[in-house]
Amino acid sequence: MSGTRASLRLSMAGLRTHKRRFAGTFFAVLLGVAFLGGTLVMGDTLRSSFDAMFGRATSGTDAVVRGDDMITTPGESFGTRRTVPTELADEIARMPGVAAAEPRIEGPGQLLDEDGEPVGGGGPPTLAGNWIADKELNSYQIDEGRAPERSGEAVINRGAAKDAGLGIGDSTTVRTPDPLKVTIVGISTFGGEDAMGQTSFTALTRADAEKYLTAEPGRATSIQVRAGPGESQTALVESLSPALPDGIEAVTGQEVTEENQDQIAGQFLSGFTAGLLGFAGVAMLVATFSIYNTFAIVVAQRTRDNALLRALGATRRQVVGQTMAEALVVAVLASLVGLAGGVGIAAGLQALFPAVGFPFPDGDLVISGLSLALPFATGVVVCLASALAPAVRAGRTSPLAALRETAVDDSGSSRVRALVGGVLTAAGAVLTVYGASSGPSVMLTVLGAVVTLAAFVVLGPVASSYAVRILGAPLRRMNGRLARRNALRSPKRTAATATALMIGVAVVSLFTVFGASLKSTMDQTVSRAFAGDVAVRVPAFGPESGALSPKVAPAVAELPEVEHALGLGTGVARVDGDGRALTVTDPGRMGDVLDLGTVRGSLTGLGTDGVAVSKSEADDHGWQVGSTARFAFTDGEKQPFTVRAVYDQADLAGDYVLTREAWEPHRMQDSDSLVPVAFKDGVAEADGKAAVEKAAERYGNPEVQTRDEFAESSAAGVDMMLTLVYALLALAVLIALLGIANTLTLAVHERTRELGLLRAVGQTRAQLRAMVRWESVLVAAFGTAGGLTLGAFLGWAMTKATDSSGDGVFTVPPLQLAIVALVGLTAGALAAWRPSRRAAKLDVLGAIATE
């Protein structure tokens, strides 16, 4: 016990005397814990916001009557169900235990503002539906005005009204997708809030909703049911179920709420939170190197102190305990402060995502015990683990070391390190290349990437010896030569400092290369598959927001400037048991505006029982021209379709193509997603585009894009992703730069006498500052060069591993990577600002007298 007390006293004395030595470690742990805590708080906040939002949406609904089968296509969170007859609501309302029953009709409905521009549509759905008269069943409440009573009247939610600049009495258009002129007669709220999250909702009369939002009058999305006094939700469902037609089910309101919550939490929030945790992990990994480096330098500087302690009787355990106690104190204090910083980061993320076009539900921050305990524990464990190796090294200090000068670091010439690093590099490269090229296998590629990163860490000291000599070769003046020798003095320290920056730069470079490759792939897709001159579309992230009126294509086709215009509609079906998206169009005319590659069979004459299929889907199912594919639609109908054509390129055409006649019996809200347009020979692009814009204007003013604009718009999501990635990785890079600054500060302290001698023999303060700055720049250049190399390689691997079709384009963006390199070098120079100023202010005589 006395030995433990002695270690603690020594630790506290060391911390009080040398607070600045541990400043870098303190801030590294603080920032890492803050990022992790902010991520967890953000995840809890989003989950709570969505849970509350869906809970309010069904708070007054005791049962929902709906289609019993839901078809979900790949990549979609919410599926499509069959509609139910509206007359069923009247029958249900007369049943025992039912207080009220009303049909709910809902579909895509894009509200336009006073200038004709769309409101919302950047992710959250833009919806329209009928106004439900029963206040308990309606999750919206009238805030101003009244409910719609006549055709052409509408109620819009308060958030949409603010964004659109609309008020009661104003007229505007709603794309359903056919344009519907409406007059605003009421403003609604959702549970007292401006909107259901960021969703816009336009409420119409029931007759208008049936006319514009369904395939035919008399159909509804579902029927909302309110139980009578004393009737539970479960009992209500049990009484309803026997009376319902085949293909229609009744579920409790609580079940619907939980389904919606699970779909959001399971498919969106889990992936989103995992992504944020990945970036937090990068920040903690970078912090690990900074913490390790700090304690390694501190232990090296205290070699004589530790040796004297050993000579005076201190055990190895006590010396190790002293270092670990210092790490524990720093970890606990930094983690506590980091928790407060995490709340600030969560608030910052809450503001950042909407700013870059990624809005989320509004709500107060939710802070759970786990969101505090896990980051705190992680910060403490990471700090202690990072300090363990230096602490053990300190415990091995011999009492005779007090009589020796500082040990020489020969890690840069270690043959064992070079051999192990070479083996890891080869293994990592083979795993990464094999995983990216064969299959491809994302998991194998990730494993290879981890091994490759480990190889870079092991080879760091060996590589730094060569890299610093090469990078520092242009520095021929004395200051530059001294800076190069200082960086070479301790290869392990230089490598550990640079590795922290290397990881940050590598991840930034990885996503930069991956993003550029995605954009190039999209450009190639448009160039290869789009045979038109302009495209009419409604750019949007969500499927509910990208619907075009099917009347646009015929109207554009009549223009004298236009040779071909073809509407591409959408549908869903279960094909051989799996949910699939369908393209609904005139297949025989697709070749006029799209390049389908080689077509086997014929696209003409598909009729009502034929389907055209992409080659990839045909190969997966073993189909060929003449084969039979079994379709099941949302209305419960099942039908065999004959494969009458197989085409190579499905980039814009999709994997399954049906005629409008085949889709007509099963369709829901009729809409197109894209209208490719080809001009007649001799028509200038600008003239043709202007003509198409004028013709499309009366159908809700959709956007008309040239080929280049179409490609750029398709890649807009990539730019948003990169913006988020750069913002999230900024913290990791900041931790790395703090590590460089801290290493230089400790190095200046370590070389106090040496710096005093340089000043004594004529070196000026400016020259001394330049020497320290150049050393920092060399370390940053080594880390940046390694990060760019590793990032470009892993960017290639990620591009190939995620390219299941084999048509992806790998692109290295030289300008963006040059900017990354410049930022890395500039940051290295800035990291040396304070250490270089401190070195220049050293008193010459005092520095020479330092032991």
Disulfide bonds with the S-S distance in Angstrom:
none
